[in-house]
Amino acid sequence: MPSSVVPMINVVFLLLIFFMMTARIAPPPPFEMTLPASDSETPLEETATLYLGRDGVLWFRGAEGAQAWTMLGGHDPNEKLTLRGDAQASATALAGVLRRLAGMGITSVELALRPS
């Protein structure tokens, strides 16, 4: 191999390492879910994420169900919260979650949608 190619290989590997270190890999959802569709393609801000499953189960920062509500009690009410709800979740369950969040003082909630 010619010696003039070696510096180029070094640069490629350095770029590869740089991109791997700076990339943000999103954790997978705690359970299988399909987000509701939307025509908007506005990206979400990176915030704490609350998951609502199709059966109404909540998941927040490693805690599920009633423990998720306990974890949400420690969430800063001034910080925006992202709600990722399954498209098959009932509107009643969603309304109940939003009502309870408002009762906890968390009023800035952003609903995650997938582009259609």
MMTF fields as JSON, N, C-alpha, C and O atoms, coordinates in Angstrom:
{
  "mmtfVersion": "1.0.0",
  "mmtfProducer": "UNKNOWN",
  "numBonds": 463,
  "numAtoms": 464,
  "numGroups": 116,
  "numChains": 1,
  "numModels": 1,
  "chainsPerModel": [1],
  "groupsPerChain": [116],
  "chainIdList": ["A"],
  "bondAtomList": [4, 2, 8, 6, 12, 10, 16, 14, 20, 18, 24, 22, 28, 26, 32, 30, 36, 34, 40, 38, 44, 42, 48, 46, 52, 50, 56, 54, 60, 58, 64, 62, 68, 66, 72, 70, 76, 74, 80, 78, 84, 82, 88, 86, 92, 90, 96, 94, 100, 98, 104, 102, 108, 106, 112, 110, 116, 114, 120, 118, 124, 122, 128, 126, 132, 130, 136, 134, 140, 138, 144, 142, 148, 146, 152, 150, 156, 154, 160, 158, 164, 162, 168, 166, 172, 170, 176, 174, 180, 178, 184, 182, 188, 186, 192, 190, 196, 194, 200, 198, 204, 202, 208, 206, 212, 210, 216, 214, 220, 218, 224, 222, 228, 226, 232, 230, 236, 234, 240, 238, 244, 242, 248, 246, 252, 250, 256, 254, 260, 258, 264, 262, 268, 266, 272, 270, 276, 274, 280, 278, 284, 282, 288, 286, 292, 290, 296, 294, 300, 298, 304, 302, 308, 306, 312, 310, 316, 314, 320, 318, 324, 322, 328, 326, 332, 330, 336, 334, 340, 338, 344, 342, 348, 346, 352, 350, 356, 354, 360, 358, 364, 362, 368, 366, 372, 370, 376, 374, 380, 378, 384, 382, 388, 386, 392, 390, 396, 394, 400, 398, 404, 402, 408, 406, 412, 410, 416, 414, 420, 418, 424, 422, 428, 426, 432, 430, 436, 434, 440, 438, 444, 442, 448, 446, 452, 450, 456, 454, 460, 458],
  "bondOrderList": [1, 1, 1, 1, 1, 1, 1, 1, 1, 1, 1, 1, 1, 1, 1, 1, 1, 1, 1, 1, 1, 1, 1, 1, 1, 1, 1, 1, 1, 1, 1, 1, 1, 1, 1, 1, 1, 1, 1, 1, 1, 1, 1, 1, 1, 1, 1, 1, 1, 1, 1, 1, 1, 1, 1, 1, 1, 1, 1, 1, 1, 1, 1, 1, 1, 1, 1, 1, 1, 1, 1, 1, 1, 1, 1, 1, 1, 1, 1, 1, 1, 1, 1, 1, 1, 1, 1, 1, 1, 1, 1, 1, 1, 1, 1, 1, 1, 1, 1, 1, 1, 1, 1, 1, 1, 1, 1, 1, 1, 1, 1, 1, 1, 1, 1],
  "groupList": [{"groupName": "MET", "atomNameList": ["N", "CA", "C", "O"], "elementList": ["N", "C", "C", "O"], "formalChargeList": [0, 0, 0, 0], "bondAtomList": [1, 0, 2, 1, 3, 2], "bondOrderList": [1, 1, 2], "singleLetterCode": "M", "chemCompType": "L-PEPTIDE LINKING"}, {"groupName": "PRO", "atomNameList": ["N", "CA", "C", "O"], "elementList": ["N", "C", "C", "O"], "formalChargeList": [0, 0, 0, 0], "bondAtomList": [1, 0, 2, 1, 3, 2], "bondOrderList": [1, 1, 2], "singleLetterCode": "P", "chemCompType": "L-PEPTIDE LINKING"}, {"groupName": "SER", "atomNameList": ["N", "CA", "C", "O"], "elementList": ["N", "C", "C", "O"], "formalChargeList": [0, 0, 0, 0], "bondAtomList": [1, 0, 2, 1, 3, 2], "bondOrderList": [1, 1, 2], "singleLetterCode": "S", "chemCompType": "L-PEPTIDE LINKING"}, {"groupName": "VAL", "atomNameList": ["N", "CA", "C", "O"], "elementList": ["N", "C", "C", "O"], "formalChargeList": [0, 0, 0, 0], "bondAtomList": [1, 0, 2, 1, 3, 2], "bondOrderList": [1, 1, 2], "singleLetterCode": "V", "chemCompType": "L-PEPTIDE LINKING"}, {"groupName": "ILE", "atomNameList": ["N", "CA", "C", "O"], "elementList": ["N", "C", "C", "O"], "formalChargeList": [0, 0, 0, 0], "bondAtomList": [1, 0, 2, 1, 3, 2], "bondOrderList": [1, 1, 2], "singleLetterCode": "I", "chemCompType": "L-PEPTIDE LINKING"}, {"groupName": "ASN", "atomNameList": ["N", "CA", "C", "O"], "elementList": ["N", "C", "C", "O"], "formalChargeList": [0, 0, 0, 0], "bondAtomList": [1, 0, 2, 1, 3, 2], "bondOrderList": [1, 1, 2], "singleLetterCode": "N", "chemCompType": "L-PEPTIDE LINKING"}, {"groupName": "PHE", "atomNameList": ["N", "CA", "C", "O"], "elementList": ["N", "C", "C", "O"], "formalChargeList": [0, 0, 0, 0], "bondAtomList": [1, 0, 2, 1, 3, 2], "bondOrderList": [1, 1, 2], "singleLetterCode": "F", "chemCompType": "L-PEPTIDE LINKING"}, {"groupName": "LEU", "atomNameList": ["N", "CA", "C", "O"], "elementList": ["N", "C", "C", "O"], "formalChargeList": [0, 0, 0, 0], "bondAtomList": [1, 0, 2, 1, 3, 2], "bondOrderList": [1, 1, 2], "singleLetterCode": "L", "chemCompType": "L-PEPTIDE LINKING"}, {"groupName": "THR", "atomNameList": ["N", "CA", "C", "O"], "elementList": ["N", "C", "C", "O"], "formalChargeList": [0, 0, 0, 0], "bondAtomList": [1, 0, 2, 1, 3, 2], "bondOrderList": [1, 1, 2], "singleLetterCode": "T", "chemCompType": "L-PEPTIDE LINKING"}, {"groupName": "ALA", "atomNameList": ["N", "CA", "C", "O"], "elementList": ["N", "C", "C", "O"], "formalChargeList": [0, 0, 0, 0], "bondAtomList": [1, 0, 2, 1, 3, 2], "bondOrderList": [1, 1, 2], "singleLetterCode": "A", "chemCompType": "L-PEPTIDE LINKING"}, {"groupName": "ARG", "atomNameList": ["N", "CA", "C", "O"], "elementList": ["N", "C", "C", "O"], "formalChargeList": [0, 0, 0, 0], "bondAtomList": [1, 0, 2, 1, 3, 2], "bondOrderList": [1, 1, 2], "singleLetterCode": "R", "chemCompType": "L-PEPTIDE LINKING"}, {"groupName": "GLU", "atomNameList": ["N", "CA", "C", "O"], "elementList": ["N", "C", "C", "O"], "formalChargeList": [0, 0, 0, 0], "bondAtomList": [1, 0, 2, 1, 3, 2], "bondOrderList": [1, 1, 2], "singleLetterCode": "E", "chemCompType": "L-PEPTIDE LINKING"}, {"groupName": "ASP", "atomNameList": ["N", "CA", "C", "O"], "elementList": ["N", "C", "C", "O"], "formalChargeList": [0, 0, 0, 0], "bondAtomList": [1, 0, 2, 1, 3, 2], "bondOrderList": [1, 1, 2], "singleLetterCode": "D", "chemCompType": "L-PEPTIDE LINKING"}, {"groupName": "TYR", "atomNameList": ["N", "CA", "C", "O"], "elementList": ["N", "C", "C", "O"], "formalChargeList": [0, 0, 0, 0], "bondAtomList": [1, 0, 2, 1, 3, 2], "bondOrderList": [1, 1, 2], "singleLetterCode": "Y", "chemCompType": "L-PEPTIDE LINKING"}, {"groupName": "GLY", "atomNameList": ["N", "CA", "C", "O"], "elementList": ["N", "C", "C", "O"], "formalChargeList": [0, 0, 0, 0], "bondAtomList": [1, 0, 2, 1, 3, 2], "bondOrderList": [1, 1, 2], "singleLetterCode": "G", "chemCompType": "PEPTIDE LINKING"}, {"groupName": "TRP", "atomNameList": ["N", "CA", "C", "O"], "elementList": ["N", "C", "C", "O"], "formalChargeList": [0, 0, 0, 0], "bondAtomList": [1, 0, 2, 1, 3, 2], "bondOrderList": [1, 1, 2], "singleLetterCode": "W", "chemCompType": "L-PEPTIDE LINKING"}, {"groupName": "GLN", "atomNameList": ["N", "CA", "C", "O"], "elementList": ["N", "C", "C", "O"], "formalChargeList": [0, 0, 0, 0], "bondAtomList": [1, 0, 2, 1, 3, 2], "bondOrderList": [1, 1, 2], "singleLetterCode": "Q", "chemCompType": "L-PEPTIDE LINKING"}, {"groupName": "HIS", "atomNameList": ["N", "CA", "C", "O"], "elementList": ["N", "C", "C", "O"], "formalChargeList": [0, 0, 0, 0], "bondAtomList": [1, 0, 2, 1, 3, 2], "bondOrderList": [1, 1, 2], "singleLetterCode": "H", "chemCompType": "L-PEPTIDE LINKING"}, {"groupName": "LYS", "atomNameList": ["N", "CA", "C", "O"], "elementList": ["N", "C", "C", "O"], "formalChargeList": [0, 0, 0, 0], "bondAtomList": [1, 0, 2, 1, 3, 2], "bondOrderList": [1, 1, 2], "singleLetterCode": "K", "chemCompType": "L-PEPTIDE LINKING"}],
  "groupTypeList": [0, 1, 2, 2, 3, 3, 1, 0, 4, 5, 3, 3, 6, 7, 7, 7, 4, 6, 6, 0, 0, 8, 9, 10, 4, 9, 1, 1, 1, 1, 6, 11, 0, 8, 7, 1, 9, 2, 12, 2, 11, 8, 1, 7, 11, 11, 8, 9, 8, 7, 13, 7, 14, 10, 12, 14, 3, 7, 15, 6, 10, 14, 9, 11, 14, 9, 16, 9, 15, 8, 0, 7, 14, 14, 17, 12, 1, 5, 11, 18, 7, 8, 7, 10, 14, 12, 9, 16, 9, 2, 9, 8, 9, 7, 9, 14, 3, 7, 10, 10, 7, 9, 14, 0, 14, 4, 8, 2, 3, 11, 7, 9, 7, 10, 1, 2],
  "groupIdList": [1, 2, 3, 4, 5, 6, 7, 8, 9, 10, 11, 12, 13, 14, 15, 16, 17, 18, 19, 20, 21, 22, 23, 24, 25, 26, 27, 28, 29, 30, 31, 32, 33, 34, 35, 36, 37, 38, 39, 40, 41, 42, 43, 44, 45, 46, 47, 48, 49, 50, 51, 52, 53, 54, 55, 56, 57, 58, 59, 60, 61, 62, 63, 64, 65, 66, 67, 68, 69, 70, 71, 72, 73, 74, 75, 76, 77, 78, 79, 80, 81, 82, 83, 84, 85, 86, 87, 88, 89, 90, 91, 92, 93, 94, 95, 96, 97, 98, 99, 100, 101, 102, 103, 104, 105, 106, 107, 108, 109, 110, 111, 112, 113, 114, 115, 116],
  "secStructList": [7, 7, 6, 6, 6, 2, 2, 2, 2, 2, 2, 2, 2, 2, 2, 2, 2, 2, 2, 2, 2, 2, 7, 7, 7, 7, 7, 7, 7, 1, 1, 7, 7, 7, 7, 7, 3, 3, 1, 7, 7, 7, 7, 7, 7, 7, 7, 3, 3, 3, 3, 3, 7, 6, 6, 1, 7, 3, 3, 3, 6, 6, 3, 3, 6, 2, 2, 2, 2, 2, 2, 2, 2, 6, 1, 7, 6, 6, 1, 7, 3, 3, 3, 3, 3, 7, 6, 6, 1, 7, 2, 2, 2, 2, 2, 2, 2, 2, 2, 2, 2, 2, 2, 6, 6, 7, 7, 7, 3, 3, 3, 7, 7, 3, 3, 7],
  "xCoordList": [0.853, 0.0, 0.9, 1.848, 0.612, 1.443, 1.347, 0.303, 2.431, 2.47, 1.611, 1.289, 1.228, 0.392, -1.067, -1.825, -1.474, -2.848, -3.04, -4.151, -1.988, -2.076, -2.619, -3.506, -2.139, -2.72, -4.217, -4.976, -4.629, -6.054, -6.879, -7.978, -6.367, -7.062, -7.164, -8.193, -6.106, -6.135, -7.224, -7.951, -7.325, -8.347, -9.745, -10.62, -9.961, -11.268, -11.629, -12.763, -10.677, -10.954, -11.215, -12.082, -10.492, -10.748, -12.146, -12.848, -12.554, -13.913, -14.963, -15.98, -14.715, -15.639, -15.794, -16.91, -14.683, -14.735, -15.462, -16.265, -15.19, -15.85, -17.362, -18.102, -17.827, -19.266, -19.921, -21.062, -19.208, -19.766, -19.877, -20.827, -18.928, -18.946, -19.981, -20.524, -20.258, -21.187, -22.612, -23.526, -22.825, -24.182, -25.012, -24.521, -26.25, -27.174, -28.044, -28.854, -27.871, -28.653, -29.834, -29.659, -31.026, -32.24, -32.505, -32.406, -32.841, -33.166, -34.477, -35.354, -34.617, -35.864, -37.007, -36.76, -38.24, -39.363, -39.448, -39.021, -39.99, -40.041, -40.969, -40.841, -41.9, -42.794, -43.13, -42.934, -43.637, -43.955, -45.09, -46.116, -44.882, -45.914, -45.84, -44.797, -46.974, -47.077, -47.58, -48.66, -46.799, -47.207, -48.305, -48.356, -49.197, -50.206, -49.539, -48.462, -50.183, -49.634, -49.973, -50.968, -49.128, -49.33, -48.76, -47.834, -49.31, -48.779, -47.584, -46.803, -47.436, -46.347, -45.034, -45.012, -43.954, -42.635, -41.734, -40.511, -42.326, -41.55, -40.859, -41.528, -39.536, -38.836, -39.129, -39.37, -39.103, -39.307, -38.025, -36.926, -38.177, -37.024, -36.667, -37.522, -35.417, -34.984, -35.403, -34.834, -36.39, -36.886, -37.118, -36.942, -37.516, -37.894, -39.103, -39.968, -39.166, -40.214, -41.057, -40.533, -42.374, -43.354, -44.006, -44.458, -44.054, -44.641, -46.003, -46.17, -46.968, -48.309, -48.589, -48.67, -48.738, -48.981, -50.43, -51.292, -50.691, -52.065, -53.019, -54.228, -52.485, -53.33, -53.407, -53.957, -52.853, -52.928, -51.786, -51.777, -50.815, -49.678, -48.726, -48.419, -48.266, -47.313, -45.909, -45.723, -44.918, -43.518, -42.753, -42.873, -41.955, -41.164, -39.862, -39.872, -38.749, -37.409, -37.205, -36.708, -37.587, -37.361, -38.442, -38.382, -39.423, -40.504, -41.801, -42.053, -42.609, -43.851, -45.036, -44.922, -46.184, -47.429, -47.39, -47.028, -47.769, -47.828, -46.448, -46.336, -45.413, -44.054, -43.661, -42.863, -44.221, -43.955, -44.52, -43.897, -45.695, -46.279, -45.41, -45.256, -44.839, -43.939, -42.709, -42.276, -42.145, -40.99, -41.355, -40.549, -42.558, -42.997, -43.123, -43.023, -43.343, -43.422, -42.12, -42.13, -41.002, -39.713, -39.343, -38.281, -40.209, -39.945, -40.187, -41.181, -39.279, -39.413, -40.614, -40.627, -41.637, -42.836, -42.553, -43.342, -41.441, -41.114, -40.434, -40.297, -40.011, -39.369, -40.433, -41.361, -40.283, -41.232, -41.13, -40.045, -42.254, -42.331, -42.855, -43.813, -42.24, -42.708, -43.532, -43.083, -44.73, -45.61, -45.638, -46.077, -45.166, -45.207, -46.298, -46.09, -47.458, -48.6, -48.871, -48.758, -49.224, -49.552, -50.816, -51.727, -50.866, -52.03, -53.286, -54.395, -53.132, -54.274, -54.72, -55.725, -53.995, -54.392, -55.703, -55.935, -56.552, -57.856, -57.713, -56.801, -58.62, -58.629, -58.903, -58.416, -59.676, -59.967, -58.689, -58.459, -57.856, -56.587, -55.675, -55.043, -55.601, -54.778, -55.265, -54.464, -56.584, -57.148, -56.875, -56.583, -56.972, -56.703, -55.249, -54.97, -54.33, -52.913, -52.664, -51.984, -53.206, -53.012, -53.626, -53.048, -54.79, -55.44, -54.577, -54.405, -54.04, -53.22, -51.894, -51.405, -51.319, -50.095, -50.359, -49.553, -51.489, -51.842, -52.022, -51.638, -52.604, -52.758, -51.425, -51.323, -50.41, -49.065, -48.294, -47.17, -48.901, -48.249, -47.476, -46.853, -47.503, -46.798, -47.771, -48.644, -47.618, -48.57, -47.966, -48.696, -46.645, -46.006, -45.706, -44.663, -46.646, -46.526, -46.589, -47.482, -45.633, -45.571, -45.891, -45.257, -46.858, -47.261, -46.404, -46.336, -45.759, -44.914, -45.785, -46.658, -45.551, -46.29, -45.278, -44.144, -45.701, -44.843, -45.334, -46.536, -44.404, -44.832, -45.593, -45.213, -46.668, -47.475, -46.976, -47.539],
  "yCoordList": [-1.173, 0.0, 1.238, 1.314, 2.19, 3.403, 4.169, 4.184, 4.792, 5.519, 6.779, 7.303, 7.282, 8.49, 8.197, 9.131, 6.933, 6.568, 6.448, 6.632, 6.148, 5.927, 7.16, 6.998, 8.379, 9.535, 9.704, 10.127, 9.372, 9.496, 8.48, 8.798, 7.286, 6.278, 6.75, 6.556, 7.366, 7.889, 8.955, 8.967, 9.83, 10.879, 10.263, 10.693, 9.278, 8.618, 7.982, 8.105, 7.312, 6.697, 7.746, 7.546, 8.842, 9.913, 10.497, 10.756, 10.706, 11.201, 10.195, 10.576, 8.933, 7.896, 7.913, 7.854, 7.994, 8.056, 9.315, 9.259, 10.451, 11.697, 11.583, 11.967, 11.065, 10.968, 9.945, 10.128, 8.888, 7.9, 8.468, 8.154, 9.294, 9.862, 10.976, 11.167, 11.707, 12.834, 12.47, 13.262, 11.299, 10.899, 10.603, 10.03, 10.994, 10.705, 9.542, 9.669, 8.426, 7.24, 7.202, 7.109, 7.276, 7.291, 5.906, 4.91, 5.841, 4.527, 4.015, 4.809, 2.719, 2.179, 2.381, 2.471, 2.452, 2.582, 1.344, 0.261, 1.492, 0.368, -0.755, -1.884, -0.461, -1.485, -1.124, 0.014, -2.1, -1.873, -0.862, -0.977, 0.128, 1.152, 1.779, 1.768, 2.33, 3.059, 4.456, 4.611, 5.468, 6.841, 7.262, 6.779, 8.166, 8.697, 9.489, 10.056, 9.524, 10.226, 11.705, 12.114, 12.505, 13.945, 14.455, 13.86, 15.555, 16.196, 17.082, 17.426, 17.456, 18.326, 17.549, 16.376, 18.208, 17.588, 18.389, 18.351, 19.121, 19.892, 18.946, 18.136, 19.028, 18.109, 18.428, 19.578, 17.387, 17.558, 18.015, 17.695, 18.77, 19.112, 17.886, 17.044, 17.792, 16.684, 16.984, 17.862, 16.26, 16.447, 15.084, 14.044, 15.111, 13.874, 13.292, 14.036, 11.966, 11.322, 10.393, 9.547, 10.562, 9.697, 8.864, 9.407, 7.542, 6.639, 6.157, 5.811, 6.139, 5.627, 4.51, 4.746, 3.283, 2.129, 2.037, 2.743, 1.162, 1.021, 0.501, 0.718, -0.188, -0.695, 0.277, -0.061, 1.492, 2.508, 2.47, 3.249, 1.577, 1.466, 2.638, 2.986, 3.239, 4.341, 3.838, 2.871, 4.514, 4.204, 5.507, 6.302, 5.737, 6.96, 6.654, 6.198, 6.906, 6.739, 5.405, 5.36, 4.336, 3.0, 2.484, 1.335, 3.306, 2.897, 2.737, 3.47, 1.776, 1.48, 1.597, 1.327, 2.01, 2.064, 3.093, 4.249, 2.659, 3.572, 4.134, 5.271, 3.351, 3.839, 4.954, 5.826, 4.922, 6.001, 7.317, 8.368, 7.263, 8.48, 8.998, 10.208, 8.081, 8.489, 9.184, 10.214, 8.618, 9.243, 10.608, 11.538, 10.726, 12.011, 13.073, 14.266, 12.647, 13.603, 14.368, 15.496, 13.772, 14.442, 15.241, 15.861, 15.234, 15.977, 17.465, 17.852, 18.293, 19.749, 20.209, 20.02, 20.816, 21.242, 22.296, 22.457, 23.012, 24.033, 23.44, 24.116, 22.187, 21.519, 20.86, 20.223, 21.026, 20.426, 18.909, 18.358, 18.244, 16.785, 16.32, 16.89, 15.297, 14.727, 13.49, 12.613, 13.412, 12.262, 11.478, 11.985, 10.24, 9.339, 8.319, 7.349, 8.551, 7.669, 6.82, 7.29, 5.581, 4.684, 5.173, 5.695, 5.003, 5.428, 4.667, 5.162, 3.467, 2.658, 2.954, 2.405, 3.809, 4.17, 4.944, 5.725, 4.728, 5.39, 6.872, 7.277, 7.658, 9.093, 9.335, 10.312, 8.459, 8.581, 8.418, 9.161, 7.444, 7.236, 8.442, 8.887, 8.977, 10.145, 11.355, 12.075, 11.579, 12.699, 12.547, 13.526, 11.316, 11.075, 11.371, 11.94, 10.985, 11.259, 12.761, 13.277, 13.468, 14.922, 15.633, 16.592, 15.175, 15.774, 15.585, 16.508, 14.383, 14.102, 14.874, 15.341, 15.006, 15.807, 17.261, 17.886, 17.802, 19.188, 19.342, 20.363, 18.335, 18.364, 18.353, 18.849, 17.791, 17.77, 19.053, 19.241, 19.928, 21.185, 21.11, 22.092, 19.967, 19.804, 20.179, 19.391, 21.372, 21.866, 21.967, 22.169, 21.831, 21.923, 20.507, 19.932, 19.958, 18.591, 18.638, 19.258, 17.975, 17.936, 16.497, 15.55, 16.339, 15.024, 14.641, 15.38, 13.489, 13.0, 12.375, 11.561, 12.753, 12.225, 11.779, 12.258, 10.859, 10.442, 11.14, 11.331, 11.517, 12.13, 11.118, 9.949, 11.569, 10.65, 10.588, 9.865],
  "zCoordList": [0.0, 0.0, 0.0, 0.782, -0.86, -0.902, 0.41, 1.061, 0.779, 2.052, 2.027, 3.093, 0.869, 0.807, 1.175, 1.438, 1.199, 1.531, 3.052, 3.55, 3.772, 5.221, 5.953, 6.791, 5.688, 6.389, 6.101, 6.972, 4.885, 4.554, 5.348, 5.802, 5.514, 6.322, 7.772, 8.419, 8.276, 9.647, 9.803, 10.796, 8.833, 8.882, 8.857, 9.609, 8.018, 7.931, 9.275, 9.738, 9.891, 11.186, 12.265, 13.115, 12.248, 13.212, 13.021, 13.999, 11.769, 11.503, 11.973, 12.553, 11.724, 12.167, 13.689, 14.205, 14.395, 15.865, 16.325, 17.256, 15.679, 16.052, 15.901, 16.807, 14.78, 14.548, 15.476, 15.901, 15.784, 16.712, 18.12, 18.837, 18.522, 19.87, 20.02, 21.108, 18.952, 19.05, 18.671, 18.902, 18.098, 17.706, 18.946, 19.919, 18.894, 19.997, 19.554, 18.636, 20.207, 19.883, 20.841, 22.056, 20.286, 21.109, 21.671, 20.954, 22.951, 23.518, 22.931, 22.592, 22.811, 22.267, 23.269, 24.472, 22.794, 23.719, 24.618, 24.216, 25.82, 26.756, 26.316, 26.791, 25.415, 24.885, 23.45, 23.025, 22.705, 21.296, 21.185, 21.856, 20.325, 20.164, 18.791, 18.138, 18.361, 17.108, 17.444, 18.013, 17.093, 17.365, 16.409, 15.278, 16.846, 15.926, 14.802, 14.987, 13.645, 12.482, 12.517, 13.115, 11.863, 11.79, 10.476, 9.924, 9.975, 8.774, 9.105, 8.217, 10.377, 10.808, 10.861, 11.234, 10.488, 10.575, 11.498, 11.355, 12.45, 13.397, 14.369, 15.009, 14.496, 15.399, 16.861, 17.226, 17.69, 19.126, 19.791, 19.338, 20.875, 21.694, 22.527, 22.803, 22.921, 23.761, 25.197, 25.844, 25.687, 27.049, 27.687, 27.053, 28.948, 29.633, 28.906, 28.444, 28.804, 28.011, 28.864, 29.588, 28.771, 29.418, 28.318, 27.31, 28.512, 27.522, 28.008, 29.177, 27.1, 27.375, 26.386, 25.181, 26.897, 26.042, 25.606, 26.127, 24.646, 24.127, 25.187, 25.095, 26.2, 27.283, 28.461, 29.508, 28.292, 29.33, 30.327, 31.279, 30.129, 31.04, 30.814, 29.674, 31.902, 31.832, 32.13, 32.869, 31.54, 31.792, 31.794, 30.861, 32.85, 32.953, 33.678, 34.821, 33.014, 33.581, 34.29, 35.415, 33.634, 34.17, 35.101, 35.536, 35.413, 36.312, 35.518, 34.562, 35.927, 35.216, 36.168, 37.363, 35.608, 36.377, 37.496, 37.278, 38.703, 39.856, 40.194, 40.653, 39.971, 40.243, 39.276, 39.619, 38.073, 37.108, 37.633, 37.476, 38.254, 38.835, 39.966, 40.133, 40.745, 41.828, 41.253, 41.769, 40.181, 39.528, 38.951, 38.988, 38.423, 37.863, 38.946, 38.661, 40.188, 41.294, 41.473, 41.966, 41.081, 41.182, 39.948, 39.906, 38.938, 37.696, 37.922, 38.536, 37.428, 37.54, 36.721, 35.504, 37.364, 36.624, 35.554, 34.623, 35.675, 34.684, 33.449, 32.429, 33.54, 32.412, 31.538, 32.037, 30.23, 29.294, 29.35, 29.54, 29.186, 29.203, 27.849, 27.327, 27.28, 26.019, 26.327, 27.064, 25.773, 25.952, 24.647, 23.614, 24.704, 23.549, 23.829, 24.558, 23.241, 23.444, 22.223, 21.091, 22.453, 21.351, 20.651, 21.294, 19.335, 18.552, 18.961, 18.761, 19.531, 19.948, 21.38, 21.833, 22.098, 23.466, 23.42, 22.498, 24.405, 24.4, 24.735, 25.456, 24.205, 24.481, 25.958, 26.527, 26.583, 28.012, 28.83, 29.785, 28.455, 29.168, 28.992, 29.95, 27.77, 27.501, 28.293, 28.888, 28.3, 29.046, 30.543, 31.229, 31.042, 32.46, 32.819, 33.874, 31.945, 32.184, 32.179, 33.066, 31.19, 31.113, 32.31, 32.823, 32.76, 33.93, 35.177, 35.974, 35.33, 36.512, 36.457, 37.485, 35.267, 35.126, 35.494, 36.183, 35.035, 35.369, 36.875, 37.444, 37.523, 38.976, 39.708, 40.83, 39.076, 39.657, 39.335, 39.801, 38.542, 38.174, 36.874, 36.471, 36.211, 34.934, 33.821, 33.456, 33.293, 32.297, 30.905, 29.935, 30.785, 29.478, 28.987, 29.298, 28.212, 27.701, 26.18, 25.601, 25.545, 24.086, 23.643, 24.108, 22.759, 22.278, 21.07, 20.088, 21.152, 20.047, 18.977, 19.277, 17.73, 16.582, 15.532, 15.504, 14.671, 13.563, 12.292, 12.11, 11.421, 10.154, 9.317, 9.246, 8.686, 7.86, 6.446, 5.624]
}
